[in-house]
């Protein structure tokens, strides 16, 4: 095991060194302006844009959460995710195209800045910012949680969970501090290639160790036939829940600030549209791999519960692949965590710098001061995410679902701002506040789950939020200049 650990440390060291080389290159290219540090100068082409959009969206949830959901629910989870992903691409087009044009025309850097200035409402801007920060932080915390699980497992506990989470977080802060969005985008290319290659190989190695994919699935079918049904194990998916999850991805994924800000960085609309077209094709294939490994986990680990389920992927690798291969795949998983966390840190720091520090406290702050503030906030936000990872409160799927729902509440306001000239900021604020209040009610059981009418809470919450926005804007229309 000692020799195996040494191999893992060698792989981690090589990956870290390559990442730092990319950071050094980006630092030399940097012009020390907010637009350059936070958005890579808006000059990202199709190749890098594709990988940075994919890699930043594939996180601990993709590796550990997907495998855990496959174990817990079955192949029906893949159907939901694949279908939902296709619709996410439609949402990317609806939001992304208008956001890119607005960013080019008005120089917007952050999502709250675009919303607040378009509707001429500082209060709405701050509310939009607050929701993004509050619901991104738990999702950010998933990344050190996943890294801690993996490194602790691979080293057989020699590196404890929280020490591992802290080391990964510190390294991310270092390279984001150095190079900003340019470093993040180019390291996403490296991280994306590693993720795609290694998770694909992992499935074939595990299936090979079980006598082939067909034989392995036949064994699982005998053990848990519910894993192969449309509703999933223990009838997890009712039609209402299936619809809810598909809608949840569509509404929430573009609202994550690290995804939203990707719409500002392309060098052309053509680059953005090509990336959006490729996105569902690639993800529909890759999603199948970790989910399948999770399903096959029932063969060797039939009684996992709670947080243990989120570790089924590394457990299966340990059981059916050589240590060196397990180490390689887990380095790929670490790359997935890092590619999401670095983007989240940069997005949150850019919003707090531009929308709070610069606009609220120092309107005359120089470009250099804004970049320095952004760098400091990267470290502060990383510490907050690490604190949340100290004692994970729930499974990865549960954490992600709450975070996604909280951000989905912003979708009606975003679409209305981009497309509807009569939208009123007061109606948007009411829509958001009521939506988040309803989410809190469902999460704390103040509102009975029966009041979701067979759906996830996101469906009635979004129905009410949208209705409030529409009625509030129709009753007293406000003329304003449409900003596309």
Beta strands, then each sheet from edge to edge (+ up, - down):
end
